[in-house]
Amino acid sequence: MKVTRFADAKPYVAPLHYGMQALRLQGFDTDGPTQFWTGLSHFLPDGGAGPDASPLEKVYVVLSGELTVRAGGQDTVLGPMDSCCIPGGEEREVKNTGNHVATMLVVMPYPESAK
């Protein structure tokens, strides 16, 4: 079993994200998961990501606050414990339009270059 204590989670920089701080909870370690990685993103008010598309599918789970996710030409507001799966290649945009910090769990497969 691989345990990462929250106090030991390392920050990482996510391209095309703004007003957001990210922590890697699992992955990109020799003794971690082999098929996917997991991150935790804290979006400040007016923070967001994109628009961008990646070839990898992704799962978002909002843990607190609200985030508007635009994908497939549709805006959807996700609240606590709401989730979505965005297929690889689909453009998405994430935006915190509220006044509270929004926290989201991100699960993604590794890019081919990391295997």
Residue pairs with C-beta under 8 A, 6 or more apart in sequence:
2 26
2 29
2 31
2 32
2 33
4 25
4 26
6 23
9 23
9 24
9 25
9 40
10 23
10 24
11 21
11 22
11 23
11 24
12 22
12 23
12 24
12 39
13 22
14 20
14 22
14 39
14 41
14 49
15 52
16 49
16 50
16 52
17 41
17 47
17 48
17 49
18 47
18 48
18 49
19 43
19 44
19 45
19 46
19 47
19 48
19 96
20 41
20 42
20 43
20 44
20 47
20 48
20 49
21 41
21 42
22 39
22 40
22 41
22 42
22 106
23 39
23 40
24 37
24 38
24 39
25 38
25 39
25 40
25 105
26 32
26 33
26 37
26 38
27 33
27 36
27 37
27 38
27 39
27 110
28 37
28 110
28 114
35 109
35 110
36 107
36 108
36 109
36 110
37 107
37 108
37 110
38 105
38 106
38 107
39 105
39 106
39 108
40 63
40 103
40 104
40 105
40 106
41 103
41 104
41 105
41 106
42 101
42 102
42 103
43 65
43 67
43 94
43 96
43 101
43 102
43 103
43 104
44 96
44 101
45 96
45 98
45 99
45 100
45 101
46 95
46 96
46 97
47 95
47 96
47 102
48 93
48 94
48 95
48 96
49 92
49 93
49 94
50 91
50 92
50 93
50 94
51 70
51 91
51 92
51 93
52 91
52 92
52 93
53 89
53 90
53 91
53 92
54 88
54 89
55 88
55 89
55 111
56 88
56 108
56 109
56 111
57 85
57 86
57 87
57 88
57 108
57 109
58 85
58 86
58 106
58 107
58 108
59 83
59 84
59 85
59 86
59 106
59 107
59 108
60 67
60 69
60 78
60 83
60 84
60 86
60 94
60 104
60 105
60 106
61 81
61 82
61 83
61 104
61 105
61 107
62 78
62 79
62 80
62 81
62 82
62 83
62 102
62 103
62 104
63 80
63 81
63 103
63 104
63 105
64 80
64 100
64 101
64 102
64 103
65 79
65 80
65 96
65 98
65 100
65 101
65 102
65 103
66 77
66 78
66 79
66 96
66 97
66 98
66 100
66 102
67 77
67 78
67 94
67 95
67 96
67 102
67 104
68 75
68 76
68 77
68 78
68 94
68 95
68 96
68 97
69 75
69 76
69 77
69 78
69 84
69 86
69 92
69 93
69 94
70 76
70 92
70 93
70 94
70 95
71 84
71 86
71 90
71 91
71 92
71 93
72 90
76 84
78 84
86 92
94 104
96 102
